[in-house]
């Protein structure tokens, strides 16, 4: 794959063959060396072949191989002439991250961390097929949840208006059509609301160990040695089944629209086609389920903190800082060749990163830009960033979403053989609760890039800037 270096932090795949636009990868030299022979670069070029794509096929520095699109991929297509591709959203629709702050200090929590970890692990179901947090949901309630998203949680006492205001899109994507979700998807999702799931999903109790921008940190309510909670999960079986359902439908429909692509995993149909509109309605519904899911887990985490630590709601001062999604397609307006154009931005393992002044950012945070939450691995650190104005010009208002894998899950498990990862993490000051040892092995720190390098690339490129660094105290995994 030919790569042209455009700057210290930007590399380009020239437009050739069926590519409609060039490809661009944000990375430093080390990251490029790690992926130079990886199929994820071919995926960047393949995405550039989508009908209606504008600007560039983009990849963030946490890029790695995915289904159709690379994980870390961003593509904007013309909202009228372009296509929608489920591979540009992914199986875990609206997988995302939310960050809550507390009024507790790290020393107080660290002395009680085992008790807290047990309470969180007991309160929030985790692992493959985990269920039971909110039992007995009727089909009518599920349809309301996928239509209303986090607003359903407010109406049922699991959230506040503050939570809605500090969730991307207000926790509800418009255009959701409950009738576009299959009975099979509803059946899979019904018992999973308020559950963590498996894979790279986690809940992490962290401490703020470094502040980079005191003014922005203060606006977010963050200070040194404060305890925070990160929750990373998505739409569970409902979203996975929805993606599967529509991939089958769209693969069959492609020939009808004369769409030829270099990879069938990129299966796409015109946005305005019946199949495209059906997928968008179902995707929005699954996204709303995910927002409600994360909101309910935050509610359960708050209960676990109070019960395990014996603190009052006032002492705990549990509050949402922000919730971002990173597997989604959304209609936005961006400037293309000097003109405002309505586009559908596919973000697959990428986070929206709007800069200061954008009306989509909560009014209290608007002067500073949208919070961008970047989890690392469970042994090192995570970062809180904010978007910069240049992100809109360079990346369709997008940034990275995490560290990005270095090893496959099988390779990580092989590397972990004979090691006591629980003890290794304990030596780093991290208490872990998980359903299986293999789940810990798949997600061990060495399986991931150093997230500090990833966020450094984004900052150097002028897309986001660091506000705070978080160190894990306890991790709950499936």
C-alpha positions as CSV (number, residue, x, y, z in Angstrom):
1,X,0.0,0.0,0.0
2,X,1.5,3.3,-1.1
3,X,1.7,5.9,1.7
4,X,2.6,9.6,1.2
5,X,3.6,11.5,4.3
6,X,1.8,14.8,4.4
7,X,3.0,15.9,7.8
8,X,4.6,14.5,10.9
9,X,1.1,13.2,12.0
10,X,-0.7,12.6,8.6
11,X,-0.3,10.0,5.9
12,X,-2.2,9.7,2.6
13,X,-3.1,6.8,0.4
14,X,-3.3,8.3,-3.1
15,X,-6.6,8.1,-5.1
16,X,-6.2,5.2,-7.5
17,X,-8.4,2.7,-9.3
18,X,-12.0,2.7,-8.0
19,X,-11.2,5.1,-5.1
20,X,-13.4,8.2,-5.3
21,X,-11.3,10.2,-2.8
22,X,-7.8,9.7,-1.2
23,X,-7.4,8.0,2.1
24,X,-5.9,9.7,5.1
25,X,-4.4,8.2,8.3
26,X,-3.6,10.2,11.4
27,X,-0.6,8.5,13.0
28,X,3.0,8.9,14.1
29,X,5.8,7.0,12.5
30,X,5.7,4.1,15.1
31,X,2.0,3.5,14.6
32,X,2.5,3.5,10.8
33,X,5.3,1.0,11.1
34,X,3.0,-1.3,13.2
35,X,0.2,-1.2,10.6
36,X,2.1,-0.9,7.3
37,X,1.4,-4.4,6.3
38,X,-1.9,-4.7,8.0
39,X,-5.2,-5.2,6.1
40,X,-6.7,-2.2,7.9
41,X,-4.9,0.1,5.4
42,X,-6.5,-1.7,2.5
43,X,-9.8,-1.1,4.3
44,X,-9.2,2.7,4.3
45,X,-8.7,2.5,0.5
46,X,-11.8,0.3,0.1
47,X,-14.0,2.8,2.0
48,X,-12.8,5.5,-0.4
49,X,-14.8,3.6,-3.1
50,X,-18.2,4.2,-1.5
51,X,-20.6,6.1,-3.8
52,X,-21.1,9.7,-2.6
53,X,-18.1,9.8,-0.3
54,X,-16.7,13.3,0.1
55,X,-13.3,14.7,1.2
56,X,-11.3,11.7,2.4
57,X,-11.6,8.2,3.8
58,X,-10.2,8.8,7.2
59,X,-8.6,6.7,9.9
60,X,-7.7,7.7,13.4
61,X,-4.4,6.6,15.2
62,X,-6.2,3.7,17.0
63,X,-6.9,2.1,13.6
64,X,-7.1,-1.7,13.4
65,X,-8.8,-4.2,11.2
66,X,-12.6,-4.4,11.4
67,X,-15.7,-5.6,9.6
68,X,-15.7,-3.7,6.2
69,X,-14.5,-0.4,7.7
70,X,-11.4,-0.3,9.7
71,X,-12.0,0.3,13.4
72,X,-11.0,3.9,13.8
73,X,-12.5,4.7,10.4
74,X,-14.5,7.9,9.4
75,X,-16.4,8.5,6.2
76,X,-18.8,11.3,5.2
77,X,-21.1,10.7,2.3
78,X,-23.4,13.2,0.6
79,X,-26.8,12.9,2.4
80,X,-28.7,13.0,-1.0
81,X,-26.4,11.1,-3.3
82,X,-24.5,8.9,-1.0
83,X,-24.9,5.4,0.6
84,X,-25.3,4.0,4.0
85,X,-23.1,1.1,5.0
86,X,-23.8,-1.0,8.2
87,X,-20.1,-1.9,8.1
88,X,-19.3,1.8,8.7
89,X,-21.3,1.6,12.0
90,X,-20.5,-1.9,13.2
91,X,-22.2,-4.7,15.0
92,X,-22.2,-3.0,18.4
93,X,-24.4,0.0,17.3
94,X,-23.6,3.0,19.6
95,X,-21.0,1.3,21.6
96,X,-19.8,4.2,23.6
97,X,-18.3,5.6,26.8
98,X,-19.7,7.7,29.6
99,X,-17.8,9.4,32.4
100,X,-19.2,10.2,35.8
101,X,-17.5,12.2,38.5
102,X,-17.9,11.7,42.3
103,X,-17.2,13.8,45.3
104,X,-14.9,11.2,46.7
105,X,-11.1,11.2,47.0
106,X,-8.9,8.4,45.9
107,X,-7.4,7.6,49.3
108,X,-10.9,7.0,50.8
109,X,-12.0,4.7,48.0
110,X,-8.7,2.8,47.6
111,X,-8.9,1.7,51.3
112,X,-12.3,0.1,50.5
113,X,-11.7,-0.9,46.9
114,X,-12.2,-4.7,47.3
115,X,-15.6,-4.1,48.9
116,X,-16.6,-1.6,46.1
117,X,-15.4,-3.9,43.3
118,X,-17.5,-6.8,44.8
119,X,-20.6,-4.5,45.0
120,X,-20.2,-3.3,41.4
121,X,-19.6,-6.8,40.1
122,X,-22.7,-8.0,41.9
123,X,-25.0,-5.1,41.0
124,X,-24.1,-4.8,37.2
125,X,-24.4,-8.1,35.3
126,X,-21.4,-8.7,33.1
127,X,-20.2,-11.3,30.6
128,X,-21.5,-13.2,27.5
129,X,-25.3,-13.3,27.7
130,X,-25.4,-11.4,31.0
131,X,-29.0,-10.4,31.9
132,X,-31.3,-9.6,34.8
133,X,-30.6,-6.0,35.7
134,X,-34.1,-4.8,34.7
135,X,-36.2,-8.0,34.4
136,X,-39.7,-8.4,33.0
137,X,-39.6,-5.7,30.3
138,X,-42.7,-6.1,28.0
139,X,-42.5,-5.7,24.2
140,X,-44.3,-2.4,24.5
141,X,-41.7,-1.1,27.0
142,X,-38.9,-2.2,24.7
143,X,-40.4,-0.3,21.8
144,X,-40.7,2.8,24.0
145,X,-37.0,2.4,25.1
146,X,-35.7,2.1,21.5
147,X,-37.8,5.1,20.5
148,X,-37.1,7.3,23.5
149,X,-33.5,6.3,24.5
150,X,-32.3,7.9,27.7
151,X,-35.5,9.9,28.0
152,X,-37.2,6.6,29.0
153,X,-34.7,6.3,31.9
154,X,-35.6,9.8,33.1
155,X,-39.4,9.0,33.0
156,X,-38.7,5.8,35.0
157,X,-36.5,7.3,37.7
158,X,-33.1,6.1,36.5
159,X,-31.8,9.5,35.2
160,X,-32.1,13.2,35.6
161,X,-32.4,16.1,33.1
162,X,-28.7,16.8,33.7
163,X,-27.9,13.4,32.4
164,X,-29.8,14.1,29.2
165,X,-28.1,17.4,28.7
166,X,-24.7,15.8,29.0
167,X,-25.3,12.9,26.6
168,X,-24.5,13.2,22.9
169,X,-27.7,13.8,21.0
170,X,-29.5,14.1,24.3
171,X,-29.4,10.3,24.5
172,X,-32.0,10.0,21.7
173,X,-31.3,9.8,18.0
174,X,-34.2,11.1,16.0
175,X,-35.7,8.9,13.3
176,X,-35.8,5.7,15.4
177,X,-38.4,3.3,14.1
178,X,-39.2,0.5,16.6
179,X,-41.0,-1.4,13.9
180,X,-37.7,-1.8,12.0
181,X,-36.2,-3.9,14.8
182,X,-36.8,-7.6,14.4
183,X,-38.5,-9.8,16.9
184,X,-35.3,-11.8,17.2
185,X,-33.4,-8.6,18.1
186,X,-36.0,-7.6,20.7
187,X,-35.8,-11.1,22.2
188,X,-32.0,-10.9,22.5
189,X,-32.1,-7.4,24.0
190,X,-35.0,-7.7,26.4
191,X,-33.0,-9.3,29.3
192,X,-29.8,-7.3,28.6
193,X,-30.8,-3.7,29.4
194,X,-28.5,-2.4,32.2
195,X,-25.8,-5.1,31.6
196,X,-22.2,-4.7,30.6
197,X,-21.6,-7.6,28.2
198,X,-18.2,-9.1,27.3
199,X,-15.2,-8.4,25.1
200,X,-13.7,-5.0,25.5
201,X,-16.7,-3.7,27.5
202,X,-15.9,-2.6,31.1
203,X,-16.7,-0.4,34.1
204,X,-13.7,1.3,35.6
205,X,-13.3,3.2,38.9
206,X,-10.5,5.6,38.3
207,X,-8.7,8.5,39.9
208,X,-7.7,11.8,38.3
209,X,-3.9,11.6,38.4
210,X,-3.0,14.5,36.1
211,X,-4.6,17.7,35.0
212,X,-3.4,19.3,31.7
213,X,-5.8,22.2,31.4
214,X,-7.1,23.4,34.8
215,X,-9.7,25.8,33.3
216,X,-11.4,23.1,31.3
217,X,-11.0,20.5,34.0
218,X,-12.8,22.9,36.4
219,X,-15.6,23.3,34.0
220,X,-16.0,19.6,33.8
221,X,-15.9,19.3,37.6
222,X,-12.6,17.4,37.7
223,X,-9.7,17.8,40.1
224,X,-6.6,16.0,41.2
225,X,-7.1,12.6,43.1
226,X,-10.9,12.7,42.5
227,X,-12.6,9.4,41.9
228,X,-14.4,8.9,38.6
229,X,-16.3,6.1,36.8
230,X,-16.0,5.1,33.2
231,X,-18.6,2.9,31.6
232,X,-17.9,1.4,28.1
233,X,-20.7,-0.7,26.6
234,X,-23.3,-0.6,23.7
235,X,-26.5,-2.0,22.4
236,X,-25.8,-5.6,23.4
237,X,-27.6,-8.4,21.5
238,X,-30.3,-6.1,20.2
239,X,-27.7,-4.0,18.2
240,X,-25.7,-7.1,17.1
241,X,-28.8,-8.8,15.7
242,X,-30.0,-5.6,14.1
243,X,-26.7,-5.2,12.2
244,X,-26.8,-8.9,11.2
245,X,-30.4,-8.5,10.0
246,X,-29.7,-5.5,7.8
247,X,-26.4,-6.8,6.4
248,X,-28.3,-9.7,4.9
249,X,-30.9,-7.4,3.5
250,X,-28.4,-4.9,2.1
251,X,-26.1,-7.5,0.5
252,X,-29.0,-8.8,-1.5
253,X,-30.1,-5.3,-2.5
254,X,-26.8,-4.0,-3.8
255,X,-27.1,-5.4,-7.3
256,X,-30.5,-3.8,-7.7
257,X,-28.8,-0.4,-7.3
258,X,-25.8,-1.3,-9.4
259,X,-23.3,-0.8,-6.5
260,X,-20.0,-2.6,-6.9
261,X,-17.5,-2.4,-4.1
262,X,-14.1,-4.1,-3.5
263,X,-15.3,-5.8,-0.3
264,X,-18.7,-7.3,0.3
265,X,-18.4,-6.4,4.0
266,X,-18.8,-2.8,2.8
267,X,-22.3,-3.7,1.6
268,X,-24.2,-0.4,1.1
269,X,-27.4,1.0,-0.5
270,X,-28.4,4.5,-1.3
271,X,-29.4,6.5,1.8
272,X,-32.8,7.4,0.3
273,X,-33.6,3.8,-0.8
274,X,-36.3,1.8,1.1
275,X,-33.5,-0.5,2.5
276,X,-31.4,2.5,3.5
277,X,-34.2,4.2,5.3
278,X,-35.2,1.0,7.0
279,X,-31.6,0.5,8.3
280,X,-31.3,4.1,9.5
281,X,-34.6,3.7,11.4
282,X,-33.3,0.4,13.0
283,X,-29.9,1.8,13.7
284,X,-31.3,4.8,15.5
285,X,-33.5,2.5,17.6
286,X,-30.5,0.3,18.5
287,X,-28.5,3.5,19.4
288,X,-31.3,4.6,21.7
289,X,-31.2,1.2,23.4
290,X,-27.5,1.7,24.0
291,X,-27.9,5.1,25.6
292,X,-30.5,3.8,27.9
293,X,-28.3,0.8,28.7
294,X,-25.4,3.0,29.8
295,X,-27.7,5.3,31.7
296,X,-29.1,2.3,33.7
297,X,-25.6,1.0,34.5
298,X,-24.6,4.4,35.8
299,X,-27.7,4.3,38.1
300,X,-26.7,0.8,39.3
301,X,-23.1,2.0,39.8
302,X,-24.3,4.9,42.0
303,X,-26.3,2.5,44.2
304,X,-23.3,0.2,44.5
305,X,-21.0,3.1,45.6
306,X,-23.5,4.1,48.3
307,X,-24.1,0.6,49.6
308,X,-20.4,-0.5,49.6
309,X,-19.0,2.7,51.0
310,X,-21.8,3.8,53.3
311,X,-22.0,7.3,51.8
312,X,-25.0,9.5,51.2
313,X,-26.1,10.8,47.8
314,X,-24.8,14.2,48.9
315,X,-21.4,12.9,49.9
316,X,-21.1,10.7,46.7
317,X,-22.1,13.7,44.5
318,X,-22.4,11.3,41.5
319,X,-22.9,13.3,38.3
320,X,-22.5,12.6,34.6
321,X,-19.7,14.6,32.8
322,X,-20.5,13.3,29.3
323,X,-21.5,10.3,27.2
324,X,-20.1,9.8,23.7
325,X,-20.9,7.2,21.1
326,X,-18.4,5.7,18.7
327,X,-20.2,3.3,16.4
328,X,-22.8,5.3,14.6
329,X,-23.9,7.2,11.4
330,X,-25.3,10.6,11.8
331,X,-26.5,13.5,9.6
332,X,-24.4,16.6,10.1
333,X,-23.4,19.7,8.1
334,X,-19.8,20.2,7.2
335,X,-17.9,22.5,4.9
336,X,-16.8,20.7,1.7
337,X,-14.7,22.7,-0.8
338,X,-15.8,25.9,0.8
339,X,-19.5,25.1,0.9
340,X,-21.8,23.8,3.6
341,X,-23.0,20.3,2.7
342,X,-25.3,17.9,4.6
343,X,-23.5,14.6,5.0
344,X,-24.0,11.3,6.7
345,X,-20.9,10.7,8.8
346,X,-20.1,7.1,9.5
347,X,-17.9,6.8,12.6
348,X,-16.7,3.3,13.2
349,X,-14.6,3.2,16.4
350,X,-14.3,7.0,16.2
351,X,-15.7,9.7,18.5
352,X,-17.4,13.0,17.6
353,X,-15.1,15.9,18.6
354,X,-16.9,19.2,18.1
355,X,-14.9,22.3,19.0
356,X,-15.9,25.4,21.1
357,X,-19.0,27.2,20.3
358,X,-20.8,24.3,18.6
359,X,-24.5,24.4,19.5
360,X,-24.5,20.6,19.9
361,X,-22.3,20.9,23.0
362,X,-24.0,21.5,26.4
363,X,-24.2,25.2,27.1
364,X,-22.1,24.9,30.2
365,X,-19.3,23.3,28.2
366,X,-19.7,25.1,24.9
367,X,-16.9,27.6,25.4
368,X,-14.4,24.7,25.8
369,X,-15.5,22.2,23.2
370,X,-17.2,18.7,23.4
371,X,-15.7,16.3,25.9
372,X,-14.0,13.3,24.2
373,X,-13.5,10.3,26.3
374,X,-10.7,7.9,25.4
375,X,-10.3,4.7,27.4
376,X,-7.0,3.0,27.4
377,X,-6.3,-0.5,28.7
378,X,-7.1,-1.7,32.2
379,X,-3.5,-1.5,33.4
380,X,-2.4,2.0,32.4
381,X,-4.6,5.1,31.9
382,X,-7.5,6.8,30.1
383,X,-7.8,10.4,28.9
384,X,-10.4,13.1,28.9
385,X,-10.0,15.4,25.9
386,X,-12.0,18.2,24.3
387,X,-12.6,18.9,20.6
388,X,-10.9,21.8,18.9
389,X,-12.3,24.0,16.1
390,X,-9.9,22.5,13.5
391,X,-11.5,19.1,14.0
392,X,-14.5,20.2,11.9
393,X,-12.1,21.2,9.0
394,X,-9.8,18.2,9.2
395,X,-11.8,15.1,10.4
396,X,-15.5,16.0,10.0
397,X,-15.4,16.7,13.8
398,X,-14.1,13.3,14.7
399,X,-11.3,11.9,16.9
400,X,-10.0,8.6,18.1
401,X,-12.0,6.3,20.5
402,X,-9.5,4.3,22.4
403,X,-6.0,2.7,22.4
404,X,-6.5,0.3,19.4
405,X,-5.5,-3.3,19.5
406,X,-2.0,-4.6,18.9
407,X,-2.8,-8.3,19.3
408,X,-5.8,-10.3,18.3
409,X,-7.8,-11.9,21.1
410,X,-6.4,-15.3,20.3
411,X,-2.8,-13.9,20.3
412,X,-3.4,-12.2,23.6
413,X,-4.7,-15.4,25.2
414,X,-1.6,-17.3,23.9
415,X,0.7,-14.6,25.2
416,X,-1.0,-14.8,28.6
417,X,-0.5,-18.5,29.2
418,X,1.2,-19.3,32.5
419,X,0.8,-15.7,33.7
420,X,-1.3,-14.5,36.7
421,X,-2.8,-11.4,35.1
422,X,-4.9,-10.7,38.2
423,X,-1.8,-10.5,40.4
424,X,0.1,-8.5,37.7
425,X,-2.7,-5.9,37.7
426,X,-2.8,-5.9,41.5
427,X,0.9,-4.9,41.5
428,X,-0.1,-2.0,39.3
429,X,-2.7,-1.0,41.9
430,X,-5.7,-2.3,39.9
431,X,-8.4,-4.6,41.4
432,X,-10.2,-6.6,38.8
433,X,-13.5,-8.5,38.8
434,X,-14.3,-10.6,35.7
435,X,-16.4,-13.6,34.7
436,X,-13.4,-15.5,33.3
437,X,-9.7,-15.6,33.1
438,X,-9.8,-15.8,29.3
439,X,-11.7,-12.6,29.3
440,X,-9.0,-10.9,31.2
441,X,-6.3,-12.4,28.9
442,X,-8.0,-11.1,25.8
443,X,-8.0,-7.6,27.2
444,X,-4.6,-7.5,28.9
445,X,-2.7,-4.2,28.7
446,X,-0.1,-5.6,26.3
447,X,-2.8,-6.4,23.7
448,X,-3.3,-2.6,23.2
449,X,-1.3,0.3,21.9
450,X,-0.2,2.9,24.4
451,X,-3.2,5.3,24.4
452,X,-1.0,8.2,25.4
453,X,0.6,7.9,21.9
454,X,-2.8,7.9,20.3
455,X,-4.1,11.0,22.0
456,X,-0.7,12.7,21.4
457,X,-1.2,12.3,17.7
458,X,-4.7,13.9,17.9
459,X,-3.4,16.8,19.9
460,X,-0.4,17.4,17.7
461,X,-2.7,17.3,14.6
462,X,-4.9,20.0,16.2
463,X,-8.0,17.8,16.5
464,X,-8.4,17.5,20.3
465,X,-6.5,18.6,23.4
466,X,-5.9,16.8,26.7
467,X,-7.7,17.9,29.8
468,X,-7.1,15.1,32.3
469,X,-5.6,11.6,32.7
470,X,-7.3,8.9,34.7
471,X,-5.6,5.9,36.4
472,X,-7.6,2.7,37.1
473,X,-8.3,1.6,40.6
474,X,-10.8,-1.2,39.9
475,X,-12.1,-2.7,36.7
476,X,-15.3,-4.8,36.2
477,X,-15.3,-7.0,33.1
478,X,-17.4,-9.8,31.5
